Amino acid sequence: MIDKLKTICRQDPRYDMEAYVFLREALEYTAKMLDKPRKGPAHHVSGRELSEGFRDLALQSFGPLALHVLHDWGLYRTEDIGELVFNLVEAGELGKTDEDKREDFASGYDFDEAFERPFLPEGADRMNHKDRKEHKDE
């Protein structure tokens, strides 16, 4: 598996190898949370389900550092999760159904919102990341 991941990372250097390792963990986590069987077609997890499981596991695993870790790995949006998935599919490391497509990961949740908001103090100014960035740039 490591050799295949090295090859994938050489072919698509946008993402760190750790992102692929974590994606596999998130896939198993999601399947378990959804009570999917361990093998067979019923084990399939949709793009939306995987994106949600990925978020939950990242928050549990990295807490307030989740956004930083994901950015360090090259992940900025749910579409990046889909790119990881399809890179693994193309390498023969993951299967897919005929209905699965990259667009299943489009327009998911906003990473800044999903990974920062849970850690903002109660009553804190909750303006979104883009607004904070604009204020910094002024």
Phi and psi restraints in degrees (value plus and minus 20) as a CYANA .aco file:
   2 ILE   PHI     -81.2   -41.2
   2 ILE   PSI     -61.5   -21.5
   3 ASP   PHI     -82.3   -42.3
   3 ASP   PSI     -61.2   -21.2
   4 LYS   PHI     -84.4   -44.4
   4 LYS   PSI     -59.9   -19.9
   5 LEU   PHI     -84.8   -44.8
   5 LEU   PSI     -59.5   -19.5
   6 LYS   PHI     -81.0   -41.0
   6 LYS   PSI     -62.1   -22.1
   7 THR   PHI     -83.9   -43.9
   7 THR   PSI     -65.1   -25.1
   8 ILE   PHI     -79.0   -39.0
   8 ILE   PSI     -64.5   -24.5
   9 CYS   PHI     -86.1   -46.1
   9 CYS   PSI     -52.7   -12.7
  10 ARG   PHI     -89.5   -49.5
  10 ARG   PSI     -59.2   -19.2
  11 GLN   PHI     -93.7   -53.7
  11 GLN   PSI     -52.9   -12.9
  12 ASP   PHI    -155.0  -115.0
  12 ASP   PSI      65.9   105.9
  13 PRO   PHI     -96.2   -56.2
  13 PRO   PSI     -13.3    26.7
  14 ARG   PHI     -85.0   -45.0
  14 ARG   PSI     -47.6    -7.6
  15 TYR   PHI    -141.0  -101.0
  15 TYR   PSI     120.9   160.9
  16 ASP   PHI     -93.6   -53.6
  16 ASP   PSI     130.2   170.2
  17 MET   PHI     -77.3   -37.3
  17 MET   PSI     -54.8   -14.8
  18 GLU   PHI     -80.7   -40.7
  18 GLU   PSI     -49.3    -9.3
  19 ALA   PHI     -83.5   -43.5
  19 ALA   PSI     -59.1   -19.1
  20 TYR   PHI     -88.8   -48.8
  20 TYR   PSI     -60.9   -20.9
  21 VAL   PHI     -81.8   -41.8
  21 VAL   PSI     -65.6   -25.6
  22 PHE   PHI     -85.3   -45.3
  22 PHE   PSI     -58.0   -18.0
  23 LEU   PHI     -79.2   -39.2
  23 LEU   PSI     -62.4   -22.4
  24 ARG   PHI     -81.8   -41.8
  24 ARG   PSI     -61.2   -21.2
  25 GLU   PHI     -83.3   -43.3
  25 GLU   PSI     -61.5   -21.5
  26 ALA   PHI     -86.2   -46.2
  26 ALA   PSI     -54.8   -14.8
  27 LEU   PHI     -84.6   -44.6
  27 LEU   PSI     -66.6   -26.6
  28 GLU   PHI     -86.0   -46.0
  28 GLU   PSI     -61.9   -21.9
  29 TYR   PHI     -78.0   -38.0
  29 TYR   PSI     -67.0   -27.0
  30 THR   PHI     -84.0   -44.0
  30 THR   PSI     -65.6   -25.6
  31 ALA   PHI     -80.0   -40.0
  31 ALA   PSI     -61.3   -21.3
  32 LYS   PHI     -87.0   -47.0
  32 LYS   PSI     -63.9   -23.9
  33 MET   PHI     -83.8   -43.8
  33 MET   PSI     -52.0   -12.0
  34 LEU   PHI    -109.1   -69.1
  34 LEU   PSI     -16.9    23.1
  35 ASP   PHI      37.2    77.2
  35 ASP   PSI      23.4    63.4
  36 LYS   PHI    -101.1   -61.1
  36 LYS   PSI     129.3   169.3
  37 PRO   PHI     -84.8   -44.8
  37 PRO   PSI     136.5   176.5
  38 ARG   PHI     -89.5   -49.5
  38 ARG   PSI     -43.6    -3.6
  39 LYS   PHI    -161.1  -121.1
  39 LYS   PSI     147.2   187.2
  40 GLY   PHI      69.1   109.1
  40 GLY   PSI     156.1   196.1
  41 PRO   PHI     -79.8   -39.8
  41 PRO   PSI     -51.3   -11.3
  42 ALA   PHI     -91.0   -51.0
  42 ALA   PSI     -31.4     8.6
  43 HIS   PHI     -95.0   -55.0
  43 HIS   PSI     -33.1     6.9
  44 HIS   PHI     -76.8   -36.8
  44 HIS   PSI     119.0   159.0
  45 VAL   PHI    -140.2  -100.2
  45 VAL   PSI     111.5   151.5
  46 SER   PHI     -94.4   -54.4
  46 SER   PSI     146.0   186.0
  47 GLY   PHI     -80.4   -40.4
  47 GLY   PSI     -62.5   -22.5
  48 ARG   PHI     -85.6   -45.6
  48 ARG   PSI     -63.9   -23.9
  49 GLU   PHI     -81.7   -41.7
  49 GLU   PSI     -63.6   -23.6
  50 LEU   PHI     -85.1   -45.1
  50 LEU   PSI     -61.6   -21.6
  51 SER   PHI     -78.8   -38.8
  51 SER   PSI     -62.6   -22.6
  52 GLU   PHI     -86.5   -46.5
  52 GLU   PSI     -65.4   -25.4
  53 GLY   PHI     -83.4   -43.4
  53 GLY   PSI     -59.0   -19.0
  54 PHE   PHI     -78.8   -38.8
  54 PHE   PSI     -67.0   -27.0
  55 ARG   PHI     -81.2   -41.2
  55 ARG   PSI     -68.2   -28.2
  56 ASP   PHI     -79.9   -39.9
  56 ASP   PSI     -65.0   -25.0
  57 LEU   PHI     -87.4   -47.4
  57 LEU   PSI     -59.2   -19.2
  58 ALA   PHI     -82.6   -42.6
  58 ALA   PSI     -63.0   -23.0
  59 LEU   PHI     -83.8   -43.8
  59 LEU   PSI     -62.4   -22.4
  60 GLN   PHI     -86.7   -46.7
  60 GLN   PSI     -60.6   -20.6
  61 SER   PHI     -97.2   -57.2
  61 SER   PSI     -59.2   -19.2
  62 PHE   PHI    -137.6   -97.6
  62 PHE   PSI     -27.9    12.1
  63 GLY   PHI      32.3    72.3
  63 GLY   PSI    -155.7  -115.7
  64 PRO   PHI     -84.8   -44.8
  64 PRO   PSI     -31.9     8.1
  65 LEU   PHI    -111.2   -71.2
  65 LEU   PSI     -19.7    20.3
  66 ALA   PHI     -74.2   -34.2
  66 ALA   PSI     -69.7   -29.7
  67 LEU   PHI     -81.2   -41.2
  67 LEU   PSI     -63.0   -23.0
  68 HIS   PHI     -81.2   -41.2
  68 HIS   PSI     -66.0   -26.0
  69 VAL   PHI     -81.3   -41.3
  69 VAL   PSI     -67.5   -27.5
  70 LEU   PHI     -83.0   -43.0
  70 LEU   PSI     -62.4   -22.4
  71 HIS   PHI     -82.5   -42.5
  71 HIS   PSI     -59.2   -19.2
  72 ASP   PHI     -81.5   -41.5
  72 ASP   PSI     -51.6   -11.6
  73 TRP   PHI    -104.6   -64.6
  73 TRP   PSI     -25.4    14.6
  74 GLY   PHI      75.4   115.4
  74 GLY   PSI      -6.0    34.0
  75 LEU   PHI    -123.8   -83.8
  75 LEU   PSI     104.5   144.5
  76 TYR   PHI    -149.1  -109.1
  76 TYR   PSI     -32.4     7.6
  77 ARG   PHI    -179.5  -139.5
  77 ARG   PSI     145.8   185.8
  78 THR   PHI     -83.4   -43.4
  78 THR   PSI     -46.5    -6.5
  79 GLU   PHI     -79.7   -39.7
  79 GLU   PSI     -51.5   -11.5
  80 ASP   PHI     -86.0   -46.0
  80 ASP   PSI     -55.0   -15.0
  81 ILE   PHI     -81.4   -41.4
  81 ILE   PSI     -63.3   -23.3
  82 GLY   PHI     -82.0   -42.0
  82 GLY   PSI     -58.5   -18.5
  83 GLU   PHI     -83.0   -43.0
  83 GLU   PSI     -61.6   -21.6
  84 LEU   PHI     -79.9   -39.9
  84 LEU   PSI     -67.6   -27.6
  85 VAL   PHI     -77.6   -37.6
  85 VAL   PSI     -70.8   -30.8
  86 PHE   PHI     -92.6   -52.6
  86 PHE   PSI     -46.0    -6.0
  87 ASN   PHI     -84.3   -44.3
  87 ASN   PSI     -60.3   -20.3
  88 LEU   PHI     -89.6   -49.6
  88 LEU   PSI     -57.1   -17.1
  89 VAL   PHI     -81.9   -41.9
  89 VAL   PSI     -68.2   -28.2
  90 GLU   PHI     -83.7   -43.7
  90 GLU   PSI     -47.7    -7.7
  91 ALA   PHI    -105.5   -65.5
  91 ALA   PSI     -21.8    18.2
  92 GLY   PHI      60.0   100.0
  92 GLY   PSI      -5.0    35.0
  93 GLU   PHI    -113.2   -73.2
  93 GLU   PSI     -37.0     3.0
  94 LEU   PHI    -155.9  -115.9
  94 LEU   PSI     130.9   170.9
  95 GLY   PHI    -118.2   -78.2
  95 GLY   PSI     147.9   187.9
  96 LYS   PHI    -169.4  -129.4
  96 LYS   PSI     140.5   180.5
  97 THR   PHI    -114.4   -74.4
  97 THR   PSI     149.7   189.7
  98 ASP   PHI     -84.0   -44.0
  98 ASP   PSI     -44.1    -4.1
  99 GLU   PHI    -103.4   -63.4
  99 GLU   PSI     -37.9     2.1
 100 ASP   PHI     -91.0   -51.0
 100 ASP   PSI     115.1   155.1
 101 LYS   PHI    -170.8  -130.8
 101 LYS   PSI     140.8   180.8
 102 ARG   PHI     -76.4   -36.4
 102 ARG   PSI     -56.2   -16.2
 103 GLU   PHI     -81.5   -41.5
 103 GLU   PSI     -37.0     3.0
 104 ASP   PHI     -81.6   -41.6
 104 ASP   PSI     -39.8     0.2
 105 PHE   PHI    -120.8   -80.8
 105 PHE   PSI     -22.9    17.1
 106 ALA   PHI     -94.1   -54.1
 106 ALA   PSI     128.8   168.8
 107 SER   PHI      32.9    72.9
 107 SER   PSI      21.6    61.6
 108 GLY   PHI     -98.5   -58.5
 108 GLY   PSI    -155.7  -115.7
 109 TYR   PHI    -108.7   -68.7
 109 TYR   PSI     139.4   179.4
 110 ASP   PHI    -101.3   -61.3
 110 ASP   PSI     103.4   143.4
 111 PHE   PHI     -78.6   -38.6
 111 PHE   PSI     -65.1   -25.1
 112 ASP   PHI     -79.1   -39.1
 112 ASP   PSI     -65.4   -25.4
 113 GLU   PHI     -85.2   -45.2
 113 GLU   PSI     -65.8   -25.8
 114 ALA   PHI     -88.7   -48.7
 114 ALA   PSI     -55.2   -15.2
 115 PHE   PHI    -125.4   -85.4
 115 PHE   PSI     -30.1     9.9
 116 GLU   PHI    -124.0   -84.0
 116 GLU   PSI     -64.0   -24.0
 117 ARG   PHI     -73.2   -33.2
 117 ARG   PSI     -62.6   -22.6
 118 PRO   PHI     -80.7   -40.7
 118 PRO   PSI     -35.9     4.1
 119 PHE   PHI    -130.1   -90.1
 119 PHE   PSI     -15.9    24.1
 120 LEU   PHI     -94.9   -54.9
 120 LEU   PSI     120.7   160.7
 121 PRO   PHI     -83.1   -43.1
 121 PRO   PSI     130.2   170.2
 122 GLU   PHI     -76.4   -36.4
 122 GLU   PSI     113.8   153.8
 123 GLY   PHI      58.6    98.6
 123 GLY   PSI     -21.5    18.5
 124 ALA   PHI     -90.7   -50.7
 124 ALA   PSI     136.7   176.7
 125 ASP   PHI     -81.9   -41.9
 125 ASP   PSI      98.8   138.8
 126 ARG   PHI    -124.7   -84.7
 126 ARG   PSI      14.0    54.0
 127 MET   PHI     -86.3   -46.3
 127 MET   PSI     127.8   167.8
 128 ASN   PHI     -92.3   -52.3
 128 ASN   PSI     148.2   188.2
 129 HIS   PHI     -77.7   -37.7
 129 HIS   PSI     -61.0   -21.0
 130 LYS   PHI     -82.7   -42.7
 130 LYS   PSI     -61.1   -21.1
 131 ASP   PHI     -84.9   -44.9
 131 ASP   PSI     -61.2   -21.2
 132 ARG   PHI     -82.8   -42.8
 132 ARG   PSI     -61.2   -21.2
 133 LYS   PHI     -83.0   -43.0
 133 LYS   PSI     -63.5   -23.5
 134 GLU   PHI     -81.3   -41.3
 134 GLU   PSI     -59.3   -19.3
 135 HIS   PHI     -86.3   -46.3
 135 HIS   PSI     -57.3   -17.3
 136 LYS   PHI     -85.4   -45.4
 136 LYS   PSI     -56.5   -16.5
 137 ASP   PHI     -95.4   -55.4
 137 ASP   PSI     -36.4     3.6
